[in-house]
Amino acid sequence: MTIHITEAGAAGQELKQFVERVERLEEDKRAILGDIRDVYAEMKGRGFDIKAVREIVKIRRQDHAQRKEMEAILDLYKAALNMT
């Protein structure tokens, strides 16, 4: 399905509104990413290991059951490689 878009038409206005919304959201995203960088910089300044903190954030995003399954697989592989 193709919408005929003309500058004066309703479809053109609707497209413009969508594009402007995406642009605003992209600006918000850049601002939030900057805020996150600032928090990591502050943690680093306080002596926290940023690599470890990033891993903790990644782990906390995972579903509990999914995380437990991954931990079990990692433990199995480490044992197979004599890393325990």
C-alpha positions in Angstrom: 0.0 0.0 0.0 1.5 3.3 -1.1 0.2 6.7 0.1 0.3 9.5 -2.4 2.2 12.3 -0.7 2.1 15.9 -1.7 3.4 18.8 0.3 0.0 20.3 0.7 -1.8 17.0 1.3 -2.8 15.4 4.6 -0.4 12.5 4.1 2.4 15.0 3.7 1.5 16.7 6.9 1.2 13.4 8.7 4.6 12.3 7.4 6.1 15.6 8.6 4.6 15.1 12.1 6.0 11.6 12.3 9.5 12.7 11.2 9.4 15.6 13.8 8.4 13.1 16.5 11.3 10.9 15.6 13.7 13.8 15.6 12.5 14.9 19.1 12.9 11.4 20.4 16.4 11.1 18.9 17.3 14.4 20.8 15.9 12.9 24.0 17.9 9.7 23.5 21.1 11.7 23.0 20.5 13.6 26.2 19.7 10.5 28.2 22.9 8.8 26.8 24.9 11.8 28.0 23.3 11.5 31.4 24.3 7.8 31.6 27.9 8.7 30.6 27.9 11.3 33.4 26.8 8.7 36.0 29.4 6.3 34.9 32.1 9.0 35.1 30.9 9.9 38.6 31.1 6.3 39.7 34.6 6.0 38.2 35.6 9.1 40.1 34.4 7.5 43.3 36.6 4.4 42.6 34.0 1.9 41.3 35.1 -0.5 38.5 33.0 0.6 35.6 33.4 -2.6 33.6 32.0 -4.6 36.6 29.1 -2.1 37.0 28.2 -2.3 33.3 28.1 -6.1 33.7 25.8 -5.8 36.8 23.5 -3.5 34.9 23.4 -6.0 32.0 22.6 -8.9 34.4 19.9 -7.0 36.2 18.1 -6.4 32.9 17.8 -10.2 32.3 14.9 -12.3 33.4 15.7 -14.2 36.6 15.1 -17.6 35.1 17.1 -16.7 32.0 20.0 -15.4 34.2 20.0 -18.6 36.3 20.1 -20.8 33.1 23.0 -18.8 31.8 24.9 -19.0 35.1 24.4 -22.8 35.1 25.7 -23.1 31.6 28.7 -20.9 32.4 29.5 -23.0 35.5 29.3 -26.2 33.4 31.7 -24.8 30.8 34.1 -23.4 33.4 34.2 -26.8 35.1 34.9 -28.5 31.7 37.8 -26.1 31.2 39.1 -26.5 34.8 38.4 -22.9 35.5 36.6 -23.4 38.9 
